[in-house]
Amino acid sequence: MPALPEQTDAHLAAALAAANGRSAEVLVHDGPLRQSIVALKAGTELGEHNAPPAASLQVLVGEVRVTAPDGDVDLAGGDLWLLTHERHAVLALTDAVFLLTTVTSIPKPA
């Protein structure tokens, strides 16, 4: 797998060339853990969606806005944010790339 800076550059170029203004790929998949790289062209939004049991977003390049019922948060390169458990959306304020870490399920105690 190419290093994260190369992945960032490649996905941003792909997002800028894509009709929908986005590019994404799952980089790590280990049981319920997923780490995905997501690139968005400025003005592109990932519409409102449900949150997994646990998730964080780390901005690698650019600026994004996370919108949620408990308030909007603007994040820039290097920022790490714990995503809300509420429905939320992500809007690219500039051309942006972020690393999305999710846990898709939480085992029930025995």
N, C-alpha and C positions, 0 to 999 in steps of 0.2 A: 504494500500500500504506500503510495506517495506520502511524503510528510505533509503536515497540516498547512503550511504556507503554500505549497504547490496545489493542494486540494482547494484552498481558498481562492487562489487565482483562477484555477480551471473552472470552478463552479460560478464564480462571478462573471467570467467571460461567457459561459453557457447561459446564464440568466439574462445577460444583456442582449444575447442573440435570440433568445426564446420569445415566441409570440406572447406567452403568458407571463414573462418577466421573472421566471423563477427557475431554480435548479436545486435538486436535493439528492442526497444519497445516504443510505445507512452505512456508517463506517465501522461500527462495533455492534454486534448482536450476540449477547451472552445471556441465555435464559430470558428473564424479564427486562434485562438492561439493554437499552438502545442508545447509541450516540449517532446523531445524524448531523450532517453539514447541510445548511440551507442558505442559499443565496437569493436575494431579491433585488430587482431593479428598483430604483427610487420610485415611490408612489404605488408599488405593488403591495397588496395586502393578503395575508393568510386570514381569510374570513373567520368569524367567530366559530369556535369549536370547543368541545369538551376537553378538559384536562385529564391526563392519566393520573394514577394514584400519586406519583411524584415526578417532578420535572424541574429542570433548570435551563436557563438560556445564557450563553456567554457570547457576547458580541466580539467577533474577530476583526471586522472591518466595518466602518460606516456607523450609521445611527438608525435605531428602530424605536418604535413606540409600541408598548404592550398595553392594550386597552382591556379593561375588565370592570365589572360592577363596583369593585372596591377602589377604583381610581386608575388613571393612566400613568405609565412610567416611561420616560424617555431614557434610553440606554445608548452608550457610545462604545467604541472599540475598547476592549479590556474589561468592560462591566460584566458582572455575573449577577444573575437575578433568579431567585426562587420563584417559579411560576405559581400563580394562584390555583386553587382547586376549583375555582369557578370557571365558567365559560369565558374565553378571552380571544383576542385577535392580535395579530402582529402586523404592523405597517412599517414599511421601509421609508424612513424620512430621507435617506440618501441611498445610493447603491450600498448594499450591506450583505455581510455574510455572518452567520452565527452558528454556534455549535449547540445543538439541542440534545440534552441528556434526559432520558425518560426511563421510568420503571413502569412497565405495562401491567404488572399485576403484583399483588402482595400476597404471599402464601398465608393461609389461615392457620393459626396456631393449632397444634395437635391436641 
